Amino acid sequence: MKIDPNLTIGGIAGKVPGTKPAGKGGSFEEMLKGIENVPVKAPENIHQITQATQISPQKINALSMSEQAIDLMDTYYRALTDPDLSLKSISSMVDDLDGMKTRLTDAGNFISEDDPLKEIMNDVAVALNGEVLKFRRGDLI
């Protein structure tokens, strides 16, 4: 059996020489050449753009601490719902929550008041403080 190399898969008739495939425009190579020839314009003031995209180390530290605080609260909530754990065994976690609240508040002092991250950090610190107060006041007994 001979196989015609010009036969398309699923096609009934062979390829007619000199015709383009159905679809828009020319070949893929022609489209790439058109894209390669488009000039790329660099921003006029690249220095300002790079300064605007840099994040201060204080913000990175604050964001990291906020994430750690939320993870610690998640662990604390899981421990509260675990019937095998007593409140006495959870008390060390409450001390950790209190320490994290203090560190989070200290880290927030280095962030400007109009920064949205500062508001998030304050919310997390308030949530930590609320859980510490509930535990120490005896609300969970």
Secondary structure, 3 states (H helix, E strand, C coil): CCCCCCECCCCCCECCCCCCCCCCCCCHHHHHHHHHCCCCCCCCCHHHHHHHHCCCHHHHHHHHHHHHHHHHHHHHHHHHHCCCCCHHHHHHHHHHHHHHHHHHHHHHCCCCCCCHHHHHHHHHHHHHHHHHHHHHHCCCC
